[in-house]
Structure formats: structure tokens, C-alpha cells
């Protein structure tokens, strides 16, 4: 039996998980991750993950993306 960690308990999310979690499209999240000084990008080798708490903070401070 596979144990899955709920999204709200994960420290880092894939682009797909972040899109499902935030209702923001994967393409938009990928574009945001490419911005200089993106506060919620985490590089793991060649893979980009989304730091959940920083992503939540980023969204809460924005009126439009």
C-alpha cells in the first residue's frame, strides 16, 4: 500500500501539483519559475519544484498574475 503525503503537508510541489493546488495553469507556473529571483523555485538537479509556503505567500500578495 502506497502512502501519499497530502499536498498541504509537502514542502515542495511539482508543477502539476502546484497547478492542481492553486488552480493556476501549469504553463503559467512554469513561466513564473523562470523569472529572475523567483521566491518559490527550488532546483533539484535539473528539475524545478515549487516551495509550497513561499508559493502561497506569493499568491496572497498578488492581485493578478
C-alpha positions, -999 to +999 in steps of 0.1 A: +000+000+000+014+033-011+014+062+015+008+096-001+016+128+016-012+153+014-003+184-006-008+207+023+020+188+042+045+188+014+074+213+015+079+212-023+054+205-051+058+195-087+045+220-113+015+197-118+007+195-080+011+233-077-013+238-106-039+215-090-034+231-056-037+267-068-059+264-099-032+283-119-022+266-151+010+246-154+023+269-182+018+300-161+036+284-131+065+272-154+068+308-167+068+322-131+095+297-121+118+311-149+116+347-136+148+361-121+147+358-083+116+337-082+109+334-045+094+299-047+116+279-071+137+250-058+162+233-081+167+196-075+193+186-102+177+197-134+142+196-120+123+227-108+100+223-078+077+248-062+083+257-025+047+255-012+048+280+016+066+306-005+042+300-034+012+305-011+028+338+002+035+349-034-002+343-044-016+360-013+004+392-021-008+394-058-040+408-073-032+394-107-006+372-123 
